[in-house]
């Protein structure tokens, strides 16, 4: 009799552990894709290399103009 009660208690305990660990609620993830129209045109963004190249180019052009002014125009 003790053996039957012990086996029944073990079966009941193991059954409750399997049942209680079940995930009953399902999570749902909703992903929405939205397309947006822009009324203003999008500017083309320049990278750091382009911006620094413009600054260097301006400085070089300025130095070239100063050198031409110093030498004088032969035309």
Residue pairs with C-beta under 8 A, 6 or more apart in sequence:
46 54
